[in-house]
């Protein structure tokens, strides 16, 4: 299967997205749309040389989706050694991130991040208990109170008797 899900006209994009991702159709479609957006933005933002570098390094559109090493890219794209190819790759990724995380999409990502943090924080709230759980705990304490009081009374009487015996001797 090609890297671009839309290359096969015999099947719909949604069906291909489900086939690739499996599971929840909404999640699969969201991933598919993010991937489509990323490919579109890559073509808009990056220069042809940077676009070629990123695609080849990541294996996008390559046989068996196998990426190339920086050594191979330096030779193939005429960079000054592997470090030059790596530096150009990192620069292209920074440029792409800057463009992707700006504007409406960046605001949406910030909102999603904030929501996830709030959900995690709400899940960690160990101190919070529902009123019903608190009521049940209080009820159990009330039921157990007489037993614990009786046990403590017995312990007190035993210790008191032992103390009296110790004072007599």
C-alpha positions as semicolon CSV with decimal commas, in nm:
position;residue;x (nm);y (nm);z (nm)
1;X;0,000;0,000;0,000
2;X;0,134;0,345;-0,081
3;X;0,202;0,607;0,184
4;X;-0,072;0,825;0,043
5;X;-0,405;0,669;0,127
6;X;-0,578;0,851;-0,155
7;X;-0,367;0,686;-0,432
8;X;-0,604;0,390;-0,472
9;X;-0,927;0,512;-0,639
10;X;-1,103;0,178;-0,589
11;X;-1,154;0,235;-0,215
12;X;-1,271;0,535;-0,016
13;X;-1,031;0,728;0,204
14;X;-1,237;0,645;0,510
15;X;-1,221;0,271;0,439
16;X;-0,846;0,291;0,390
17;X;-0,805;0,489;0,709
18;X;-1,002;0,227;0,901
19;X;-0,798;-0,052;0,742
20;X;-0,469;0,111;0,839
21;X;-0,565;0,224;1,190
22;X;-0,829;-0,028;1,297
23;X;-1,058;0,034;1,591
24;X;-1,257;0,349;1,646
25;X;-1,365;0,504;1,312
26;X;-1,365;0,859;1,450
27;X;-1,011;0,824;1,580
28;X;-0,894;0,664;1,255
29;X;-1,051;0,943;1,051
30;X;-0,894;1,206;1,278
31;X;-0,550;1,049;1,226
32;X;-0,613;1,031;0,854
33;X;-0,708;1,400;0,840
34;X;-0,404;1,499;1,048
35;X;-0,182;1,304;0,812
36;X;-0,345;1,462;0,508
37;X;-0,302;1,809;0,660
38;X;0,062;1,736;0,738
39;X;0,137;1,629;0,380
40;X;-0,037;1,936;0,241
41;X;0,150;2,169;0,477
42;X;0,480;2,002;0,395
43;X;0,431;2,083;0,027
44;X;0,326;2,442;0,105
45;X;0,595;2,530;0,357
46;X;0,911;2,345;0,257
47;X;1,130;2,416;-0,041
48;X;1,149;2,134;-0,297
49;X;1,496;2,034;-0,171
50;X;1,383;2,028;0,195
51;X;1,066;1,843;0,100
52;X;1,270;1,581;-0,084
53;X;1,507;1,550;0,214
54;X;1,226;1,501;0,468
55;X;1,038;1,253;0,250
56;X;1,348;1,046;0,179
57;X;1,466;1,042;0,542
58;X;1,122;0,938;0,670
59;X;1,063;0,696;0,383
60;X;0,748;0,871;0,261
61;X;0,671;0,742;-0,088
62;X;0,984;0,524;-0,092
63;X;0,989;0,154;-0,180
64;X;0,885;-0,048;0,127
65;X;0,850;0,284;0,311
66;X;1,220;0,248;0,403
67;X;1,392;0,573;0,495
68;X;1,744;0,671;0,397
69;X;2,035;0,748;0,630
70;X;2,191;1,094;0,648
71;X;2,501;0,944;0,484
72;X;2,296;0,830;0,184
73;X;2,107;1,160;0,172
74;X;2,431;1,360;0,176
75;X;2,551;1,175;-0,133
76;X;2,215;1,168;-0,313
77;X;2,115;1,531;-0,245
78;X;2,470;1,672;-0,258
79;X;2,509;1,795;0,101
80;X;2,847;1,854;0,267
81;X;2,850;1,526;0,457
82;X;2,598;1,354;0,682
83;X;2,606;1,635;0,939
84;X;2,502;1,884;0,669
85;X;2,207;1,665;0,571
86;X;2,108;1,623;0,938
87;X;2,132;1,997;0,999
88;X;1,913;2,069;0,693
89;X;1,661;1,803;0,807
90;X;1,633;1,951;1,157
91;X;1,593;2,299;1,010
92;X;1,313;2,179;0,782
93;X;1,135;2,008;1,073
94;X;1,162;2,326;1,285
95;X;1,018;2,529;0,997
96;X;0,734;2,282;0,956
97;X;0,656;2,278;1,331
98;X;0,656;2,656;1,346
99;X;0,409;2,673;1,060
100;X;0,189;2,388;1,185
101;X;0,164;2,509;1,544
102;X;0,069;2,861;1,449
103;X;-0,276;2,996;1,369
104;X;-0,603;2,814;1,426
105;X;-0,449;2,468;1,437
106;X;-0,203;2,579;1,704
107;X;-0,488;2,722;1,912
108;X;-0,679;2,395;1,871
109;X;-0,371;2,197;1,984
110;X;-0,337;2,420;2,292
111;X;-0,703;2,361;2,379
112;X;-0,664;1,984;2,335
113;X;-0,351;1,983;2,553
114;X;-0,531;2,181;2,824
115;X;-0,828;1,942;2,816
116;X;-0,603;1,636;2,846
117;X;-0,417;1,791;3,141
118;X;-0,748;1,872;3,314
119;X;-0,870;1,515;3,262
120;X;-0,546;1,372;3,401
121;X;-0,563;1,606;3,699
122;X;-0,925;1,512;3,769
123;X;-0,830;1,145;3,755
124;X;-0,550;1,198;4,007
125;X;-0,777;1,363;4,264
126;X;-0,749;1,093;4,530
127;X;-0,872;1,322;4,806
128;X;-1,209;1,372;4,646
129;X;-1,482;1,129;4,737
130;X;-1,843;1,129;4,633
131;X;-2,098;1,214;4,902
132;X;-2,232;0,858;4,888
133;X;-1,887;0,710;4,949
134;X;-1,827;0,948;5,239
135;X;-2,166;0,857;5,390
136;X;-2,088;0,485;5,363
137;X;-1,748;0,533;5,523
138;X;-1,904;0,725;5,813
139;X;-2,164;0,455;5,856
140;X;-1,897;0,185;5,872
141;X;-1,709;0,391;6,131
142;X;-2,024;0,424;6,341
143;X;-2,087;0,048;6,323
144;X;-1,727;-0,033;6,419
145;X;-1,702;0,226;6,697
146;X;-1,863;0,017;6,977
147;X;-1,644;-0,286;6,898
148;X;-1,326;-0,078;6,897
149;X;-1,430;0,100;7,216
150;X;-1,497;-0,231;7,390
151;X;-1,159;-0,368;7,278
152;X;-0,982;-0,056;7,403
153;X;-1,168;-0,083;7,736
154;X;-1,050;-0,440;7,778
155;X;-0,691;-0,342;7,699
156;X;-0,716;-0,058;7,951
157;X;-0,852;-0,290;8,220
158;X;-0,577;-0,548;8,156
159;X;-0,305;-0,281;8,171
160;X;-0,459;-0,126;8,481
161;X;-0,475;-0,465;8,654
162;X;-0,114;-0,536;8,557
163;X;-0,010;-0,196;8,691
164;X;-0,187;-0,259;9,023
165;X;-0,020;-0,601;9,051
166;X;0,317;-0,441;8,981
167;X;0,267;-0,177;9,250
168;X;0,174;-0,439;9,513
169;X;0,493;-0,635;9,468
